Amino acid sequence: MKTVLITGCSSGFGLETARYFLDRDWKVVATMRSPREDLLPRSERLRVLALDVTNPDSIRQAVEAAGPIDVLVNNAGIGMLGALEGTSMETAREVFETNTLGTIAVTQAVLPQFRQRKAGVIVNVTSSVTLKPLPLLSVYTASKAAVTAFTESLALELQQFNVRMRLVIPGRASETRFVENAQPRMQSGIPEAYAEFAQSVFARMGQSSAGTRALDLAAAVWRAANDPSCPVRIAAGADAVALAESCLTQSPTSNRFAAPSALETVA
């Protein structure tokens, strides 16, 4: 029986992914900053552990408590929406500490056991904002784009140890608490000079009905964890799939997008 460790399981994508793996008879180590035993069904195959991905001691303790794992899912992340001019460096650092450096730190903590066993899968959850430039998301996009570059470079280092790296790329998560959790970092993110522009951006966002369900993300993570033949990048959710497919039709002279053989879309 295989074991998966998932970060950021208190809600949304992480919580649904934990349920998905439990329902398919895996052992699940569900981690969150403030552990809650009532979020998931009771099971002998479930452990809920405290993990703050920005705290080195918390990472060490969680990885030690989890014991041997077969798959790591780096899902923990925080959102941020706003004009750069209205974003404090404190907020920018907070976003990178969780989304980028937290992913790197947890990955580094599990690598020794994967390397020694010459087996393991690391699935990093990014965002479809990395596929196309969008306004008011410069800091958040940068934090997720860094994870993409990190993942694809590290994959080359780990091939010799039979450790696979995968990226799952969800779209807009309207049914999760992403926007709610991002609110504290958005209070002063729109200076007056940007107010009219921001209103037009928010209006366009409101017109889109397509989105990524938590179940879409969970299914894509499951595929990434279990199918050695799947590509490094997997888009998950109707909007992410549509965006990924449009990116693949861009001019072949552009190298901003993955080649068709390197990116798969999963509805």
Phi and psi in degrees as GROMACS dihedral restraints (atoms count N, CA, C in turn):
[ dihedral_restraints ]
;  ai    aj    ak    al  type     phi  dphi    fc
    3     4     5     6     1   -86.1    20    10
    4     5     6     7     1   160.0    20    10
    6     7     8     9     1  -125.3    20    10
    7     8     9    10     1   134.5    20    10
    9    10    11    12     1  -118.9    20    10
   10    11    12    13     1   137.9    20    10
   12    13    14    15     1  -109.2    20    10
   13    14    15    16     1   125.0    20    10
   15    16    17    18     1  -121.2    20    10
   16    17    18    19     1   129.4    20    10
   18    19    20    21     1   -93.8    20    10
   19    20    21    22     1   153.0    20    10
   21    22    23    24     1    69.7    20    10
   22    23    24    25     1    51.2    20    10
   24    25    26    27     1   -98.0    20    10
   25    26    27    28     1    11.1    20    10
   27    28    29    30     1   -73.9    20    10
   28    29    30    31     1   -19.9    20    10
   30    31    32    33     1  -165.1    20    10
   31    32    33    34     1   176.5    20    10
   33    34    35    36     1    56.5    20    10
   34    35    36    37     1  -134.7    20    10
   36    37    38    39     1   -58.0    20    10
   37    38    39    40     1   -45.7    20    10
   39    40    41    42     1   -64.0    20    10
   40    41    42    43     1   -43.4    20    10
   42    43    44    45     1   -63.4    20    10
   43    44    45    46     1   -44.7    20    10
   45    46    47    48     1   -66.8    20    10
   46    47    48    49     1   -36.5    20    10
   48    49    50    51     1   -65.5    20    10
   49    50    51    52     1   -39.2    20    10
   51    52    53    54     1   -61.6    20    10
   52    53    54    55     1   -44.3    20    10
   54    55    56    57     1   -60.7    20    10
   55    56    57    58     1   -42.9    20    10
   57    58    59    60     1   -60.0    20    10
   58    59    60    61     1   -46.4    20    10
   60    61    62    63     1   -70.6    20    10
   61    62    63    64     1   -37.4    20    10
   63    64    65    66     1   -60.8    20    10
   64    65    66    67     1   -43.1    20    10
   66    67    68    69     1   -64.8    20    10
   67    68    69    70     1   -16.9    20    10
   69    70    71    72     1  -111.1    20    10
   70    71    72    73     1    26.6    20    10
   72    73    74    75     1    67.7    20    10
   73    74    75    76     1    27.7    20    10
   75    76    77    78     1   -91.2    20    10
   76    77    78    79     1   156.2    20    10
   78    79    80    81     1   -80.4    20    10
   79    80    81    82     1   133.4    20    10
   81    82    83    84     1  -122.9    20    10
   82    83    84    85     1   127.4    20    10
   84    85    86    87     1  -105.7    20    10
   85    86    87    88     1   102.4    20    10
   87    88    89    90     1   -95.6    20    10
   88    89    90    91     1   119.0    20    10
   90    91    92    93     1  -111.8    20    10
   91    92    93    94     1   149.7    20    10
   93    94    95    96     1  -160.2    20    10
   94    95    96    97     1   157.5    20    10
   96    97    98    99     1   -62.1    20    10
   97    98    99   100     1   -40.7    20    10
   99   100   101   102     1  -122.1    20    10
  100   101   102   103     1    95.4    20    10
  102   103   104   105     1   -58.9    20    10
  103   104   105   106     1   136.4    20    10
  105   106   107   108     1  -132.4    20    10
  106   107   108   109     1   120.7    20    10
  108   109   110   111     1   -78.7    20    10
  109   110   111   112     1   -15.1    20    10
  111   112   113   114     1   -88.8    20    10
  112   113   114   115     1    -1.9    20    10
  114   115   116   117     1   -80.9    20    10
  115   116   117   118     1   -24.8    20    10
  117   118   119   120     1  -123.9    20    10
  118   119   120   121     1   153.4    20    10
  120   121   122   123     1   -64.0    20    10
  121   122   123   124     1   142.8    20    10
  123   124   125   126     1   -63.1    20    10
  124   125   126   127     1   136.9    20    10
  126   127   128   129     1  -158.9    20    10
  127   128   129   130     1   144.7    20    10
  129   130   131   132     1   -66.2    20    10
  130   131   132   133     1   -17.8    20    10
  132   133   134   135     1   -93.9    20    10
  133   134   135   136     1     5.9    20    10
  135   136   137   138     1  -114.7    20    10
  136   137   138   139     1   134.4    20    10
  138   139   140   141     1  -128.9    20    10
  139   140   141   142     1   135.5    20    10
  141   142   143   144     1  -111.4    20    10
  142   143   144   145     1   120.2    20    10
  144   145   146   147     1  -124.0    20    10
  145   146   147   148     1   151.0    20    10
  147   148   149   150     1   -75.9    20    10
  148   149   150   151     1   136.0    20    10
  150   151   152   153     1  -156.5    20    10
  151   152   153   154     1   118.7    20    10
  153   154   155   156     1  -107.8    20    10
  154   155   156   157     1   111.6    20    10
  156   157   158   159     1   -70.3    20    10
  157   158   159   160     1    -7.7    20    10
  159   160   161   162     1   -96.0    20    10
  160   161   162   163     1     0.6    20    10
  162   163   164   165     1  -116.6    20    10
  163   164   165   166     1   112.2    20    10
  165   166   167   168     1   -57.6    20    10
  166   167   168   169     1   -40.3    20    10
  168   169   170   171     1   -65.7    20    10
  169   170   171   172     1   -39.8    20    10
  171   172   173   174     1   -63.6    20    10
  172   173   174   175     1   -40.9    20    10
  174   175   176   177     1   -62.5    20    10
  175   176   177   178     1   -48.4    20    10
  177   178   179   180     1   -59.4    20    10
  178   179   180   181     1   -46.7    20    10
  180   181   182   183     1   -64.1    20    10
  181   182   183   184     1   -40.8    20    10
  183   184   185   186     1   -67.1    20    10
  184   185   186   187     1   -43.6    20    10
  186   187   188   189     1   -66.4    20    10
  187   188   189   190     1   -39.6    20    10
  189   190   191   192     1   -64.8    20    10
  190   191   192   193     1   -42.4    20    10
  192   193   194   195     1   -68.1    20    10
  193   194   195   196     1   -33.3    20    10
  195   196   197   198     1   -69.3    20    10
  196   197   198   199     1   -31.7    20    10
  198   199   200   201     1    72.0    20    10
  199   200   201   202     1  -159.6    20    10
  201   202   203   204     1   -62.1    20    10
  202   203   204   205     1   133.2    20    10
  204   205   206   207     1  -128.5    20    10
  205   206   207   208     1   159.5    20    10
  207   208   209   210     1  -103.3    20    10
  208   209   210   211     1   -29.9    20    10
  210   211   212   213     1  -138.2    20    10
  211   212   213   214     1   136.1    20    10
  213   214   215   216     1  -111.3    20    10
  214   215   216   217     1   129.6    20    10
  216   217   218   219     1  -115.0    20    10
  217   218   219   220     1   108.9    20    10
  219   220   221   222     1   -86.8    20    10
  220   221   222   223     1    94.7    20    10
  222   223   224   225     1  -110.6    20    10
  223   224   225   226     1   -24.4    20    10
  225   226   227   228     1   -57.1    20    10
  226   227   228   229     1   132.8    20    10
  228   229   230   231     1  -167.7    20    10
  229   230   231   232     1   162.9    20    10
  231   232   233   234     1  -127.2    20    10
  232   233   234   235     1   152.3    20    10
  234   235   236   237     1   -99.0    20    10
  235   236   237   238     1   163.1    20    10
  237   238   239   240     1  -161.1    20    10
  238   239   240   241     1   129.7    20    10
  240   241   242   243     1  -135.2    20    10
  241   242   243   244     1   126.0    20    10
  243   244   245   246     1   165.7    20    10
  244   245   246   247     1   164.1    20    10
  246   247   248   249     1   -72.1    20    10
  247   248   249   250     1   143.7    20    10
  249   250   251   252     1   -59.0    20    10
  250   251   252   253     1   -38.4    20    10
  252   253   254   255     1   -63.2    20    10
  253   254   255   256     1   -24.2    20    10
  255   256   257   258     1   -99.6    20    10
  256   257   258   259     1     9.1    20    10
  258   259   260   261     1  -102.8    20    10
  259   260   261   262     1   122.4    20    10
  261   262   263   264     1   -73.9    20    10
  262   263   264   265     1   154.3    20    10
  264   265   266   267     1   -65.8    20    10
  265   266   267   268     1   -27.3    20    10
  267   268   269   270     1   -61.9    20    10
  268   269   270   271     1   -43.7    20    10
  270   271   272   273     1   -66.7    20    10
  271   272   273   274     1   -42.8    20    10
  273   274   275   276     1   -59.5    20    10
  274   275   276   277     1   -43.4    20    10
  276   277   278   279     1   -65.3    20    10
  277   278   279   280     1   -38.2    20    10
  279   280   281   282     1   -60.8    20    10
  280   281   282   283     1   -43.8    20    10
  282   283   284   285     1   -63.1    20    10
  283   284   285   286     1   -45.9    20    10
  285   286   287   288     1   -69.3    20    10
  286   287   288   289     1   -35.4    20    10
  288   289   290   291     1   -59.5    20    10
  289   290   291   292     1   -40.7    20    10
  291   292   293   294     1   -84.1    20    10
  292   293   294   295     1   -56.2    20    10
  294   295   296   297     1   -69.5    20    10
  295   296   297   298     1   -39.9    20    10
  297   298   299   300     1  -102.2    20    10
  298   299   300   301     1   -62.5    20    10
  300   301   302   303     1   -68.0    20    10
  301   302   303   304     1   -31.3    20    10
  303   304   305   306     1   -64.2    20    10
  304   305   306   307     1   -42.5    20    10
  306   307   308   309     1   -62.3    20    10
  307   308   309   310     1   -43.9    20    10
  309   310   311   312     1   -63.5    20    10
  310   311   312   313     1   -43.5    20    10
  312   313   314   315     1   -66.5    20    10
  313   314   315   316     1   -43.8    20    10
  315   316   317   318     1   -68.1    20    10
  316   317   318   319     1   -39.5    20    10
  318   319   320   321     1   -58.6    20    10
  319   320   321   322     1   -47.7    20    10
  321   322   323   324     1   -59.3    20    10
  322   323   324   325     1   -35.1    20    10
  324   325   326   327     1   -69.8    20    10
  325   326   327   328     1   -29.6    20    10
  327   328   329   330     1   -95.6    20    10
  328   329   330   331     1   -12.4    20    10
  330   331   332   333     1   -59.2    20    10
  331   332   333   334     1   -40.0    20    10
  333   334   335   336     1   -55.1    20    10
  334   335   336   337     1   -43.9    20    10
  336   337   338   339     1   -69.8    20    10
  337   338   339   340     1   -36.2    20    10
  339   340   341   342     1   -65.6    20    10
  340   341   342   343     1   -44.7    20    10
  342   343   344   345     1   -62.4    20    10
  343   344   345   346     1   -44.1    20    10
  345   346   347   348     1   -66.0    20    10
  346   347   348   349     1   -37.2    20    10
  348   349   350   351     1   -84.0    20    10
  349   350   351   352     1   -12.9    20    10
  351   352   353   354     1    55.1    20    10
  352   353   354   355     1    47.4    20    10
  354   355   356   357     1  -165.8    20    10
  355   356   357   358     1   147.4    20    10
  357   358   359   360     1   150.0    20    10
  358   359   360   361     1   156.7    20    10
  360   361   362   363     1  -133.1    20    10
  361   362   363   364     1   135.7    20    10
  363   364   365   366     1  -120.4    20    10
  364   365   366   367     1   121.3    20    10
  366   367   368   369     1  -112.8    20    10
  367   368   369   370     1   118.2    20    10
  369   370   371   372     1  -105.6    20    10
  370   371   372   373     1   127.5    20    10
  372   373   374   375     1   -91.5    20    10
  373   374   375   376     1   121.5    20    10
  375   376   377   378     1  -112.6    20    10
  376   377   378   379     1  -127.3    20    10
  378   379   380   381     1  -164.1    20    10
  379   380   381   382     1   151.2    20    10
  381   382   383   384     1   -69.7    20    10
  382   383   384   385     1   -10.3    20    10
  384   385   386   387     1   -64.5    20    10
  385   386   387   388     1   -17.1    20    10
  387   388   389   390     1   -78.5    20    10
  388   389   390   391     1   -10.6    20    10
  390   391   392   393     1   -88.9    20    10
  391   392   393   394     1   -23.0    20    10
  393   394   395   396     1  -151.4    20    10
  394   395   396   397     1   131.5    20    10
  396   397   398   399     1   -61.2    20    10
  397   398   399   400     1   132.7    20    10
  399   400   401   402     1  -131.7    20    10
  400   401   402   403     1   145.5    20    10
  402   403   404   405     1   -73.6    20    10
  403   404   405   406     1   155.3    20    10
  405   406   407   408     1    67.2    20    10
  406   407   408   409     1    14.7    20    10
  408   409   410   411     1  -129.3    20    10
  409   410   411   412     1    21.9    20    10
  411   412   413   414     1   -61.0    20    10
  412   413   414   415     1   -45.1    20    10
  414   415   416   417     1   -70.9    20    10
  415   416   417   418     1   -47.1    20    10
  417   418   419   420     1   -60.8    20    10
  418   419   420   421     1   -46.2    20    10
  420   421   422   423     1   -60.4    20    10
  421   422   423   424     1   -42.4    20    10
  423   424   425   426     1   -61.2    20    10
  424   425   426   427     1   -38.8    20    10
  426   427   428   429     1   -66.6    20    10
  427   428   429   430     1   -35.0    20    10
  429   430   431   432     1   -82.2    20    10
  430   431   432   433     1   -35.8    20    10
  432   433   434   435     1   -63.5    20    10
  433   434   435   436     1   -34.1    20    10
  435   436   437   438     1   -63.5    20    10
  436   437   438   439     1   -36.3    20    10
  438   439   440   441     1   -65.9    20    10
  439   440   441   442     1   -38.8    20    10
  441   442   443   444     1   -60.6    20    10
  442   443   444   445     1   -49.0    20    10
  444   445   446   447     1   -63.2    20    10
  445   446   447   448     1   -42.2    20    10
  447   448   449   450     1   -58.3    20    10
  448   449   450   451     1   -47.1    20    10
  450   451   452   453     1   -63.4    20    10
  451   452   453   454     1   -47.0    20    10
  453   454   455   456     1   -71.0    20    10
  454   455   456   457     1   -31.2    20    10
  456   457   458   459     1   -74.0    20    10
  457   458   459   460     1   -45.3    20    10
  459   460   461   462     1   -62.7    20    10
  460   461   462   463     1   -31.8    20    10
  462   463   464   465     1   -55.6    20    10
  463   464   465   466     1   -35.3    20    10
  465   466   467   468     1   -69.8    20    10
  466   467   468   469     1   -34.5    20    10
  468   469   470   471     1   -68.8    20    10
  469   470   471   472     1   -33.7    20    10
  471   472   473   474     1   -95.0    20    10
  472   473   474   475     1    -6.7    20    10
  474   475   476   477     1   -57.0    20    10
  475   476   477   478     1   -38.2    20    10
  477   478   479   480     1   -64.4    20    10
  478   479   480   481     1   -19.4    20    10
  480   481   482   483     1  -105.8    20    10
  481   482   483   484     1    11.2    20    10
  483   484   485   486     1    60.3    20    10
  484   485   486   487     1    33.6    20    10
  486   487   488   489     1  -105.0    20    10
  487   488   489   490     1   124.6    20    10
  489   490   491   492     1   -97.2    20    10
  490   491   492   493     1   140.6    20    10
  492   493   494   495     1  -113.3    20    10
  493   494   495   496     1   134.8    20    10
  495   496   497   498     1  -137.4    20    10
  496   497   498   499     1   150.8    20    10
  498   499   500   501     1  -117.6    20    10
  499   500   501   502     1   129.4    20    10
  501   502   503   504     1  -111.4    20    10
  502   503   504   505     1   129.0    20    10
  504   505   506   507     1  -117.9    20    10
  505   506   507   508     1    94.3    20    10
  507   508   509   510     1   -84.6    20    10
  508   509   510   511     1   162.8    20    10
  510   511   512   513     1   -97.3    20    10
  511   512   513   514     1  -147.1    20    10
  513   514   515   516     1   -70.7    20    10
  514   515   516   517     1   124.9    20    10
  516   517   518   519     1  -100.1    20    10
  517   518   519   520     1    75.1    20    10
  519   520   521   522     1   -68.9    20    10
  520   521   522   523     1   -25.0    20    10
  522   523   524   525     1   -91.9    20    10
  523   524   525   526     1     0.3    20    10
  525   526   527   528     1  -100.9    20    10
  526   527   528   529     1  -179.8    20    10
  528   529   530   531     1   -95.0    20    10
  529   530   531   532     1    25.2    20    10
  531   532   533   534     1   -58.9    20    10
  532   533   534   535     1   -51.5    20    10
  534   535   536   537     1   -64.7    20    10
  535   536   537   538     1   -42.7    20    10
  537   538   539   540     1   -58.4    20    10
  538   539   540   541     1   -44.3    20    10
  540   541   542   543     1   -70.2    20    10
  541   542   543   544     1   -23.2    20    10
  543   544   545   546     1   -83.7    20    10
  544   545   546   547     1   -15.8    20    10
  546   547   548   549     1   -52.3    20    10
  547   548   549   550     1   -43.9    20    10
  549   550   551   552     1   -59.6    20    10
  550   551   552   553     1   -25.5    20    10
  552   553   554   555     1   -95.6    20    10
  553   554   555   556     1     7.6    20    10
  555   556   557   558     1  -115.8    20    10
  556   557   558   559     1    -1.4    20    10
  558   559   560   561     1   -57.8    20    10
  559   560   561   562     1   -43.3    20    10
  561   562   563   564     1  -117.3    20    10
  562   563   564   565     1    24.6    20    10
  564   565   566   567     1   -81.3    20    10
  565   566   567   568     1    -4.9    20    10
  567   568   569   570     1  -122.8    20    10
  568   569   570   571     1    91.2    20    10
  570   571   572   573     1   -60.6    20    10
  571   572   573   574     1   157.9    20    10
  573   574   575   576     1   -54.8    20    10
  574   575   576   577     1   -38.7    20    10
  576   577   578   579     1   -63.0    20    10
  577   578   579   580     1   -20.2    20    10
  579   580   581   582     1  -104.5    20    10
  580   581   582   583     1     0.5    20    10
  582   583   584   585     1   -60.1    20    10
  583   584   585   586     1   -48.2    20    10
  585   586   587   588     1   -63.9    20    10
  586   587   588   589     1   -42.5    20    10
  588   589   590   591     1   -62.2    20    10
  589   590   591   592     1   -44.4    20    10
  591   592   593   594     1   -62.6    20    10
  592   593   594   595     1   -39.8    20    10
  594   595   596   597     1   -60.7    20    10
  595   596   597   598     1   -39.6    20    10
  597   598   599   600     1   -67.8    20    10
  598   599   600   601     1   -36.5    20    10
  600   601   602   603     1   -65.8    20    10
  601   602   603   604     1   -45.7    20    10
  603   604   605   606     1   -63.0    20    10
  604   605   606   607     1   -36.5    20    10
  606   607   608   609     1   -63.6    20    10
  607   608   609   610     1   -42.3    20    10
  609   610   611   612     1   -65.7    20    10
  610   611   612   613     1   -38.8    20    10
  612   613   614   615     1   -61.3    20    10
  613   614   615   616     1   -39.5    20    10
  615   616   617   618     1   -69.2    20    10
  616   617   618   619     1   -20.3    20    10
  618   619   620   621     1   -79.3    20    10
  619   620   621   622     1   -17.8    20    10
  621   622   623   624     1   -85.9    20    10
  622   623   624   625     1   127.0    20    10
  624   625   626   627     1   -97.8    20    10
  625   626   627   628     1   -19.1    20    10
  627   628   629   630     1   -72.9    20    10
  628   629   630   631     1   148.6    20    10
  630   631   632   633     1  -164.2    20    10
  631   632   633   634     1  -178.5    20    10
  633   634   635   636     1  -111.1    20    10
  634   635   636   637     1   120.6    20    10
  636   637   638   639     1   -79.1    20    10
  637   638   639   640     1   152.3    20    10
  639   640   641   642     1   -58.3    20    10
  640   641   642   643     1   -34.7    20    10
  642   643   644   645     1   -65.5    20    10
  643   644   645   646     1   -35.3    20    10
  645   646   647   648     1   -60.0    20    10
  646   647   648   649     1   -45.6    20    10
  648   649   650   651     1   -64.2    20    10
  649   650   651   652     1   -45.5    20    10
  651   652   653   654     1   -60.3    20    10
  652   653   654   655     1   -41.5    20    10
  654   655   656   657     1   -65.0    20    10
  655   656   657   658     1   -38.3    20    10
  657   658   659   660     1   -68.1    20    10
  658   659   660   661     1   -39.6    20    10
  660   661   662   663     1   -63.8    20    10
  661   662   663   664     1   -41.3    20    10
  663   664   665   666     1   -58.5    20    10
  664   665   666   667     1   -44.7    20    10
  666   667   668   669     1   -62.1    20    10
  667   668   669   670     1   -45.1    20    10
  669   670   671   672     1   -61.8    20    10
  670   671   672   673     1   -36.0    20    10
  672   673   674   675     1   -76.1    20    10
  673   674   675   676     1   -29.4    20    10
  675   676   677   678     1  -111.4    20    10
  676   677   678   679     1   -14.9    20    10
  678   679   680   681     1  -111.7    20    10
  679   680   681   682     1   100.2    20    10
  681   682   683   684     1   -61.8    20    10
  682   683   684   685     1   -19.7    20    10
  684   685   686   687     1   -87.8    20    10
  685   686   687   688     1    -6.9    20    10
  687   688   689   690     1   -72.8    20    10
  688   689   690   691     1   155.1    20    10
  690   691   692   693     1   -70.2    20    10
  691   692   693   694     1   169.1    20    10
  693   694   695   696     1   -63.2    20    10
  694   695   696   697     1   -41.1    20    10
  696   697   698   699     1  -105.7    20    10
  697   698   699   700     1   132.0    20    10
  699   700   701   702     1  -130.7    20    10
  700   701   702   703     1   120.5    20    10
  702   703   704   705     1   -83.5    20    10
  703   704   705   706     1   139.1    20    10
  705   706   707   708     1  -130.9    20    10
  706   707   708   709     1   127.2    20    10
  708   709   710   711     1   106.2    20    10
  709   710   711   712     1   148.4    20    10
  711   712   713   714     1   -58.1    20    10
  712   713   714   715     1   -43.1    20    10
  714   715   716   717     1   -72.2    20    10
  715   716   717   718     1   -39.0    20    10
  717   718   719   720     1   -66.4    20    10
  718   719   720   721     1   -39.3    20    10
  720   721   722   723     1   -62.1    20    10
  721   722   723   724     1   -47.3    20    10
  723   724   725   726     1   -61.8    20    10
  724   725   726   727     1   -41.1    20    10
  726   727   728   729     1   -68.2    20    10
  727   728   729   730     1   -41.8    20    10
  729   730   731   732     1   -62.8    20    10
  730   731   732   733     1   -42.2    20    10
  732   733   734   735     1   -65.4    20    10
  733   734   735   736     1   -37.5    20    10
  735   736   737   738     1   -68.0    20    10
  736   737   738   739     1   -34.8    20    10
  738   739   740   741     1   -64.9    20    10
  739   740   741   742     1   -36.0    20    10
  741   742   743   744     1   -70.9    20    10
  742   743   744   745     1   -14.6    20    10
  744   745   746   747     1   -95.3    20    10
  745   746   747   748     1     2.9    20    10
  747   748   749   750     1   -64.5    20    10
  748   749   750   751     1   166.2    20    10
  750   751   752   753     1   -54.8    20    10
  751   752   753   754     1   134.9    20    10
  753   754   755   756     1   -63.3    20    10
  754   755   756   757     1   -13.5    20    10
  756   757   758   759     1   -79.0    20    10
  757   758   759   760     1   -13.0    20    10
  759   760   761   762     1   -86.5    20    10
  760   761   762   763     1   132.8    20    10
  762   763   764   765     1  -108.4    20    10
  763   764   765   766     1    18.3    20    10
  765   766   767   768     1   -78.2    20    10
  766   767   768   769     1   -18.8    20    10
  768   769   770   771     1  -118.0    20    10
  769   770   771   772     1   153.4    20    10
  771   772   773   774     1   -67.5    20    10
  772   773   774   775     1   147.5    20    10
  774   775   776   777     1   -68.8    20    10
  775   776   777   778     1   155.9    20    10
  777   778   779   780     1   -53.2    20    10
  778   779   780   781     1   -34.5    20    10
  780   781   782   783     1   -72.2    20    10
  781   782   783   784     1   -14.1    20    10
  783   784   785   786     1  -104.7    20    10
  784   785   786   787     1    -5.2    20    10
  786   787   788   789     1  -136.0    20    10
  787   788   789   790     1   132.5    20    10
  789   790   791   792     1  -121.1    20    10
  790   791   792   793     1   144.2    20    10
  792   793   794   795     1  -102.8    20    10
  793   794   795   796     1   135.0    20    10
  795   796   797   798     1  -127.9    20    10
  796   797   798   799     1   113.9    20    10
